[in-house]
Amino acid sequence: MRSPKRYSNVTFSKRVDHDAGRHRGPHAPSEPAECRSCGAVYADRRWTPAGALAKAGKHKNWHPKTMTLCPACKKKDEGVPAGFVYVSGGFLSAHRQEIEHLVDNEAGRAAVDNPLAQIMGRETDENGRLVISTTTEHLAQRLGHAIEKAFDGKIHYEFSHENKFARVYWHRD
């Protein structure tokens, strides 16, 4: 007997990131381009950290001509994070400066691989937790992993099923 349910590709397709390209334009930026905010350079269809092409010697007489905003700086301006890291517990109050220093160093190392992975901001919420917002979900995961590796504690990762978004909770008493 045939089932009355109608199945279509929409039923089985994975729906990810409905706002996928909100921070991107309809076309790739013209090359070469430089972010007027962070200095990242767009060339050969990828964003690289400021000064990376000069170090590599790939384009010796090349200077960025088009000034634009990179996708990470657009997210910062719009205030649209892709990840949050929540740091809580009694350990935080005693070692906050060390944790923030670790987070800054890890974000710097991540920026070498991907200049679009940046920390948008950090604040203390009403519960006394340190909340770090990031431009990519991968950076939030990376920061959480680095904090857990350095200071132990309990970590919990949550991912959105519909959007590319991550929440990382770290706690130590």
CORFENSUL-V356688 format. One record per residue. N is the residue number from 1. SS is DSSP state (A for helix, B for strand, O for the rest). Layout:
n = <N/N>
ss = <SS/SS>
//
This chain:
n = <1/2/3/4/5/6/7/8/9/10/11/12/13/14/15/16/17/18/19/20/21/22/23/24/25/26/27/28/29/30/31/32/33/34/35/36/37/38/39/40/41/42/43/44/45/46/47/48/49/50/51/52/53/54/55/56/57/58/59/60/61/62/63/64/65/66/67/68/69/70/71/72/73/74/75/76/77/78/79/80/81/82/83/84/85/86/87/88/89/90/91/92/93/94/95/96/97/98/99/100/101/102/103/104/105/106/107/108/109/110/111/112/113/114/115/116/117/118/119/120/121/122/123/124/125/126/127/128/129/130/131/132/133/134/135/136/137/138/139/140/141/142/143/144/145/146/147/148/149/150/151/152/153/154/155/156/157/158/159/160/161/162/163/164/165/166/167/168/169/170/171/172/173>
ss = <O/O/O/O/O/O/O/O/A/A/A/A/O/O/O/O/O/O/O/O/O/O/O/O/O/O/O/O/O/O/O/O/B/B/B/O/O/O/O/O/B/B/B/O/O/B/B/B/O/O/O/A/A/A/A/A/O/O/O/O/O/O/O/O/O/B/B/B/O/O/A/A/A/A/A/A/A/A/O/O/O/O/B/B/B/B/B/B/O/A/A/A/A/A/A/A/A/A/A/A/A/A/A/A/A/A/A/A/A/A/A/A/A/O/O/O/O/O/B/B/B/B/B/B/O/O/O/O/O/B/B/B/B/B/O/O/A/A/A/A/A/A/A/A/A/A/A/A/A/A/A/O/O/B/B/B/B/B/B/O/O/O/O/O/O/B/B/B/B/B/B/O/O>
//
